[in-house]
Amino acid sequence: MKVTIVYVVHMQRAHGLSTLKGYTGYGSEQGPKELREGLVKAFYSDLGIDKDEIFISDGAKCDVIRLQLLFGPDVTMAAQDPSYPAYVDTSVLVGQTQGYYPDTQQYGKIVYMKCLPENNFFPDLSKMPRTDTIFFCSPNNPTGATATRKQLEELVAFAKKNGSIIIYDSAYAIYMSDDHPKSIYEIPGAREVAIETSSFSKVAGFTGVRLGWTVVPAELRFQDGSPVIKDFNRVLCTTFNGASNISQAGGLACVSSEGLEAIHKMVGFYKENTRILKETFDSLGFETYGGQNAPYVWIRFPGSQSSWNIFDEILEKADIVTTPGRGFGPGGEGFIRASAFAHREDIIEATQRLKSLYGGKSN
Ligand SMILES: *Cc1c(COP(=O)(O)O)cnc(C)c1O
């Protein structure tokens, strides 16, 4: 696809590496200025983000564990349930091992914010306890739910009131087709309470190339008043020597106007796949969510079937791999996630098999 051609050509240019003039050794840990400027121009124009507040990395997942390392094992954290498993799993790795689930009234260091159709995928903040950090992913993986401006204003106000730091994951912002905020920094005051992490993985298929970034605004402070950016820089420089110069050359191609144009075309292709998938599940009578602002459809199965049983049934009877909702947290039980990242003919084939599997049943 065109986007691949654009960045592969640029990555080949990094072959200047074999020449005396073109060789580069360790680069600056924060990433090259041109790439940070390119990101500001492509994704943060008019949002007051400076290139020196951007840290280039080998991916958002890798930055999540570095952020956990930055905050340490003694903090309390909140995460959406369901959500990308890395937030909770990395917190367990650094030692925040006890869970809190409002339904069971257990208290520990991890607070699950249930985000399901019943609450319109946004937690009732008036019922949430204070935590030191709040991981929030919008558009959400797996539900595809996207927070509105008003909801994000509430979240920022909640963090400000409690002295919490939001870690906002905008890995799917490029898939948004409505005017909900694409970055937390669209919300006034977010610079004082939020870090944003994002990635080229879903933007341009860099899952194997590896490139992401994290924004830490200069105003963001710990409770003792010291700047978070200084400590994040220290954690990064201690644990990381910068993203590969080859993938950074690819990233630079992505944020060029030619690269962005190719990216939007590719995203459009996956959005059409998503539409086809959603329409199929809808026509079979399922309750579906997401699909508009993310490359995923979130499907509820009737009764209280376990998501692993649903996964097994679709795998065994239709040879299709889905993702069981339970893998994204307790709130994902009873759901599966369908991904649009596939060739069109495979998507069409999958819809036909789903129709023969579920077409006769009434759901
Ligand atoms: C895929 C994904 C990422 C990407 O992580 P990388 O390490 O950059 O590949 C980050 N956040 C979410 C929510 C994701 O789904």
The ligand as an SDF file (V2000), in Angstrom:
LIG
                    3D

 15 15  0  0  0  0  0  0  0  0999 V2000
   -1.8290   -1.1060   19.8800 C   0  0  0  0  0  0  0  0  0  0  0  0
   -1.9350   -0.1400   20.9860 C   0  0  0  0  0  0  0  0  0  0  0  0
   -0.8230    0.5970   21.3960 C   0  0  0  0  0  0  0  0  0  0  0  0
    0.4460    0.4850   20.6150 C   0  0  0  0  0  0  0  0  0  0  0  0
    1.5630    0.2160   21.2840 O   0  0  0  0  0  0  0  0  0  0  0  0
    2.9390    0.1810   20.5120 P   0  0  0  0  0  0  0  0  0  0  0  0
    3.8630   -0.2760   21.5790 O   0  0  0  0  0  0  0  0  0  0  0  0
    3.2240    1.5810   20.0640 O   0  0  0  0  0  0  0  0  0  0  0  0
    2.8320   -0.7730   19.3510 O   0  0  0  0  0  0  0  0  0  0  0  0
   -0.9600    1.5040   22.4390 C   0  0  0  0  0  0  0  0  0  0  0  0
   -2.1490    1.6830   23.0410 N   0  0  0  0  0  0  0  0  0  0  0  0
   -3.2310    1.0070   22.6400 C   0  0  0  0  0  0  0  0  0  0  0  0
   -4.5240    1.2900   23.2880 C   0  0  0  0  0  0  0  0  0  0  0  0
   -3.1590    0.0620   21.6230 C   0  0  0  0  0  0  0  0  0  0  0  0
   -4.2410   -0.6090   21.2620 O   0  0  0  0  0  0  0  0  0  0  0  0
  1  2  1  0
  2  3  1  0
  2 14  2  0
  3  4  1  0
  3 10  2  0
  4  5  1  0
  5  6  1  0
  6  7  2  0
  6  8  1  0
  6  9  1  0
 10 11  1  0
 11 12  2  0
 12 13  1  0
 12 14  1  0
 14 15  1  0
M  END
$$$$
